[in-house]
Amino acid sequence: MDRDQEEIQFVGFFGIFKESYNIVTSWGKIFSQITLALILPLSFIYLAHIHISELLFAGIMHNESTLNITPAGTSSYNTIMSILSSKLTAYTLFKIGYLIFFIILALLSTSAVVYTIACIYTGKEISFIKIMSVVPKVWKRLMVTFIWNFIILFAFSFIAVLIVILLLSLYLLGSSDKVVDTLALLFIIIYFIGSVYVSVIWHLATVVSVLEESYGLNAMAKSRALIKGKMGLSVGIFLLFGLCFSGIQMFFKNHFVIKKRDIGLLNRIGYGSLCLFLLSILMLLGLIMQTIIYFICKSYHHQNIDKSSLADHLGGYLGEYVPLKTKDVQLKQYEV
């Protein structure tokens, strides 16, 4: 981030990786502490949830299979039904608990990384203790933004479900298979594009929520305006990380969750540890890169970041300064 603000907009796909590498290597101690305190537990919870979910789900499927071959009304049937009901309840409660802890740690990790990079950019003195004291305050703003993102995704998914029901109705009513298949393919493409679009805007909105006065729906709107002109770059980074994330998840399932006879216990532990390490690194880089993309978008739209005002804004989280108004913190326009 040592480039002139006018030059940041020209940082490309591979340039983002280079900038991220330079930041991590230059501030290795701080990011190592953040990773150990927040990102590593976040990665562990995610991988543990995959393993536990698989065990619980396998138990549910086993009981359902047994129930199907057990005569209804017998004592065995009622016993299995009771066990199945208990396991379904446990599975649901586990999923809810996992989501709560995962969201909290994810937002805390985002707060810590974005705040740290902003401090590095402004030359503000930072320490791990100071970062951790700021994180809970920033987290509240991110939670509001997350809730609005959840509402938007829920509405988007609800509409998608209605469309799926409509397509199924057309199929059952005897509509042409080619017409239904074409509509289904078009729907899948639109749904995928829409999901990626909302996700990219959400990730940038988290950075806006930390570095500007806006949060919630306003942060989403600002993110949408900022991303214009750099959508291709943002989507490319997002999809690459999505592929890497999916790859680690599949590797973990195949070499740790699924118990294969040719994979010993020590090998499984080794594979699990490797996945935990890779996922932690991936999450850290992802948070760093989305912050860099924020600065790239600001530069692309010819908005000069006033480092002193931004430093005052960051200091406001610690009570070092009186919180500034939006017009003071906002990034000023400059002529090209």
C-alpha positions in Angstrom: 0.0 0.0 0.0 3.0 2.3 -0.5 1.7 3.4 -4.0 0.4 6.8 -4.7 -3.4 7.0 -4.4 -3.8 7.7 -8.1 -1.8 4.5 -9.0 -3.8 2.1 -6.7 -6.6 1.9 -9.3 -4.2 0.2 -11.7 -3.4 -2.7 -9.4 -4.7 -5.8 -11.2 -5.5 -9.4 -10.4 -2.0 -10.6 -9.7 -1.1 -7.2 -8.2 -3.6 -7.8 -5.4 -1.9 -11.0 -4.5 1.5 -9.3 -4.5 0.2 -6.4 -2.3 -1.3 -9.0 0.1 1.9 -10.9 0.3 3.9 -7.7 1.0 1.5 -6.7 3.8 1.6 -10.1 5.5 5.3 -10.4 5.4 5.9 -6.8 6.5 3.5 -7.2 9.5 3.8 -10.9 10.1 3.7 -10.7 13.9 0.4 -8.7 14.0 -1.3 -11.0 11.5 0.0 -14.1 13.1 -1.6 -13.0 16.4 -4.9 -12.2 14.7 -4.8 -15.5 12.9 -4.2 -17.5 16.1 -6.8 -15.5 18.2 -9.6 -15.3 15.7 -9.1 -16.9 12.2 -7.7 -20.2 13.4 -10.7 -20.8 15.8 -13.0 -19.8 13.0 -11.4 -22.3 10.6 -11.5 -25.0 13.3 -15.2 -24.4 14.0 -16.0 -24.6 10.3 -14.1 -27.9 9.8 -15.4 -29.4 13.0 -18.9 -28.5 11.9 -18.5 -30.5 8.7 -17.3 -33.6 10.6 -19.9 -33.4 13.3 -22.7 -32.7 10.8 -21.7 -35.8 8.8 -21.8 -38.0 11.9 -25.2 -36.6 13.0 -26.6 -36.9 9.5 -25.3 -40.5 9.1 -27.1 -41.4 12.3 -30.4 -39.8 11.1 -30.2 -41.7 7.7 -29.5 -45.0 9.5 -32.6 -44.5 11.7 -34.7 -43.5 8.7 -33.6 -46.7 6.9 -34.4 -48.8 9.9 -37.7 -47.1 10.3 -38.7 -47.9 6.7 -38.4 -51.7 7.3 -40.0 -51.7 10.8 -43.7 -52.4 11.0 -45.7 -49.3 12.0 -47.3 -49.3 15.4 -44.9 -51.7 17.0 -42.8 -50.8 20.1 -39.6 -51.0 18.0 -41.1 -48.5 15.5 -42.0 -46.1 18.3 -38.6 -46.4 19.9 -36.8 -45.7 16.6 -39.2 -42.8 15.9 -38.3 -41.3 19.3 -34.6 -41.7 18.7 -34.9 -40.2 15.2 -36.8 -37.2 16.6 -34.1 -36.6 19.2 -31.4 -36.8 16.6 -33.2 -34.4 14.3 -33.6 -31.9 17.2 -29.9 -32.3 18.1 -28.9 -31.8 14.4 -31.0 -28.6 14.2 -29.8 -27.1 17.5 -26.2 -27.9 16.5 -26.6 -26.1 13.1 -28.1 -23.1 14.9 -25.3 -23.0 17.5 -22.7 -23.4 14.8 -24.1 -20.5 12.7 -24.1 -18.2 15.7 -20.5 -18.9 16.7 -19.3 -18.8 13.1 -21.0 -15.5 12.3 -19.6 -13.9 15.5 -16.0 -15.1 14.8 -16.2 -14.2 11.1 -17.3 -10.6 11.9 -14.7 -10.3 14.6 -12.0 -11.5 12.2 -13.2 -9.1 9.5 -13.1 -6.2 12.0 -9.6 -7.0 13.1 -8.1 -7.4 9.6 -9.7 -4.4 8.0 -8.9 -2.2 11.0 -5.3 -3.4 11.0 -4.8 -2.7 7.3 -6.4 0.7 7.6 -4.0 1.6 10.4 -1.0 0.4 8.3 -2.2 2.5 5.4 -2.5 5.6 7.6 0.7 5.0 9.5 -1.2 4.8 12.7 0.5 2.9 15.6 -1.0 -0.5 16.2 -0.7 -3.3 18.6 -2.5 -6.6 19.1 -4.0 -5.3 22.4 -5.3 -2.2 20.7 -6.8 -4.1 17.8 -8.6 -6.5 20.1 -10.1 -3.6 22.1 -11.4 -2.0 18.9 -12.9 -5.2 17.4 -16.0 -5.4 19.6 -17.0 -1.9 18.7 -16.5 -2.4 15.0 -18.3 -5.8 15.2 -21.6 -4.1 16.1 -21.5 -2.1 12.9 -20.7 -5.2 10.9 -23.6 -7.1 12.5 -26.1 -4.5 11.2 -24.6 -4.8 7.7 -24.7 -8.6 7.9 -28.4 -8.5 9.0 -29.3 -6.4 5.9 -27.3 -8.7 3.7 -29.2 -11.7 5.2 -32.5 -10.0 4.5 -31.5 -9.3 0.9 -30.3 -12.9 0.4 -33.4 -14.3 2.1 -35.7 -12.3 -0.3 -33.6 -13.4 -3.3 -33.8 -17.0 -2.2 -37.5 -16.8 -1.5 -38.1 -15.5 -5.0 -35.9 -18.3 -6.4 -38.0 -20.9 -4.5 -41.2 -19.5 -6.1 -39.6 -19.7 -9.5 -38.6 -23.4 -8.9 -42.2 -24.2 -7.8 -43.4 -22.5 -11.0 -41.0 -24.5 -13.2 -42.1 -27.8 -11.5 -45.7 -26.9 -12.0 -45.1 -26.3 -15.7 -43.3 -29.7 -15.9 -46.2 -31.5 -14.1 -48.8 -29.8 -16.3 -47.1 -31.3 -19.4 -45.3 -28.4 -20.8 -42.6 -29.0 -23.4 -39.5 -30.5 -21.9 -37.3 -28.2 -24.0 -39.1 -25.1 -22.8 -38.9 -26.2 -19.2 -35.2 -27.2 -19.6 -34.4 -23.9 -21.2 -36.2 -21.9 -18.5 -34.5 -24.0 -15.8 -31.1 -23.4 -17.3 -31.8 -19.6 -17.6 -32.9 -19.6 -14.0 -29.8 -21.3 -12.8 -27.5 -18.9 -14.7 -29.4 -15.8 -13.3 -29.5 -17.2 -9.8 -25.7 -17.9 -9.9 -24.9 -14.4 -11.2 -27.2 -12.8 -8.7 -25.8 -14.8 -5.8 -22.2 -13.8 -6.8 -23.2 -10.2 -7.3 -24.8 -9.9 -3.8 -21.9 -11.7 -2.2 -19.3 -9.4 -3.8 -21.2 -6.3 -2.7 -21.5 -7.7 0.8 -17.8 -8.4 1.2 -17.0 -4.8 0.1 -19.7 -3.5 2.4 -18.0 -5.0 5.4 -14.9 -2.8 4.6 -17.1 0.2 4.1 -18.7 -0.4 7.5 -15.3 -0.3 9.2 -13.6 2.6 7.4 -16.6 4.9 6.9 -19.5 6.2 8.9 -21.9 4.2 6.8 -23.1 0.7 7.8 -26.1 -1.4 7.2 -28.1 -0.7 4.1 -26.2 2.5 3.4 -22.9 0.5 3.4 -24.5 -2.0 0.9 -25.5 0.9 -1.3 -22.1 2.5 -1.2 -20.5 -0.8 -1.9 -22.7 -1.2 -5.0 -21.6 2.2 -6.2 -17.9 1.6 -5.5 -17.8 -1.8 -7.2 -18.8 -0.3 -10.6 -15.9 -0.5 -13.0 -14.1 -3.1 -10.9 -16.7 -5.8 -10.9 -14.7 -8.1 -13.1 -11.7 -7.9 -10.8 -13.8 -8.4 -7.7 -15.7 -11.3 -9.1 -12.5 -13.0 -10.3 -11.0 -12.8 -6.9 -14.2 -14.0 -5.3 -14.6 -17.0 -7.6 -11.0 -18.0 -7.2 -11.3 -18.0 -3.4 -14.6 -19.8 -3.7 -12.9 -22.6 -5.7 -10.0 -22.8 -3.2 -12.5 -22.9 -0.4 -14.5 -25.7 -2.0 -11.3 -27.6 -2.8 -10.1 -27.5 0.8 -13.6 -28.6 2.0 -13.7 -31.6 -0.5 -10.2 -32.6 0.5 -11.1 -32.5 4.2 -14.3 -34.6 3.6 -12.4 -37.2 1.5 -9.3 -37.5 3.7 -10.7 -36.8 7.2 -14.4 -37.1 7.5 -14.9 -40.2 5.4 -13.1 -43.1 7.2 -11.2 -45.0 4.5 -9.5 -48.2 5.4 -6.2 -47.2 3.7 -6.0 -43.9 5.7 -4.7 -44.4 9.2 -5.5 -42.3 12.2 -2.2 -40.3 12.1 -2.7 -39.6 8.4 -6.2 -38.4 9.0 -4.9 -36.1 11.8 -2.2 -34.8 9.4 -4.7 -34.2 6.6 -7.0 -32.4 9.1 -4.2 -30.2 10.3 -3.2 -29.4 6.8 -6.7 -28.3 5.9 -6.9 -26.2 9.1 -3.7 -24.4 8.1 -4.7 -23.9 4.5 -8.2 -22.6 5.4 -6.8 -20.2 8.0 -4.3 -18.8 5.4 -7.1 -18.6 2.8 -9.4 -16.7 5.1 -6.7 -14.2 6.2 -5.7 -13.5 2.6 -9.4 -13.2 1.6 -10.0 -10.5 4.2 -6.8 -8.6 3.3 -7.7 -8.7 -0.4 -11.2 -7.4 0.0 -9.7 -4.5 1.9 -7.2 -3.8 -0.9 -10.1 -4.0 -3.4 -11.8 -1.2 -1.4 -8.8 1.1 -1.9 -8.6 0.1 -5.6 -12.3 1.0 -6.1 -11.9 4.3 -4.2 -8.9 5.2 -6.4 -10.8 4.2 -9.6 -13.6 6.5 -8.8 -11.1 9.3 -8.2 -11.7 9.6 -4.5 -8.7 10.8 -2.6 -8.4 9.2 0.9 -7.5 11.8 3.5 -5.2 9.7 5.7 -5.4 12.1 8.6 -9.3 12.0 8.6 -9.3 8.3 8.2 -6.8 8.0 11.1 -9.1 10.2 13.2 -12.0 7.9 12.3 -10.1 4.8 13.3 -9.1 6.5 16.6 -12.7 7.3 17.3 -13.2 3.6 18.0 -10.8 3.9 20.9 -12.3 7.2 22.1 -9.1 9.0 21.1 -11.1 11.5 19.0 -14.6 12.9 18.9 -16.4 10.9 16.1 -16.3 12.9 12.9 -19.3 13.6 10.7 -19.6 11.7 7.5 -18.5 14.6 5.3 -15.3 14.9 7.3 -14.5 11.2 7.1 -15.6 10.6 3.6 -13.0 10.4 0.9 -12.7 13.6 -1.0 -12.9 13.9 -4.8 -9.8 15.0 -6.7 -9.4 16.0 -10.2 -7.5 13.7 -12.6 
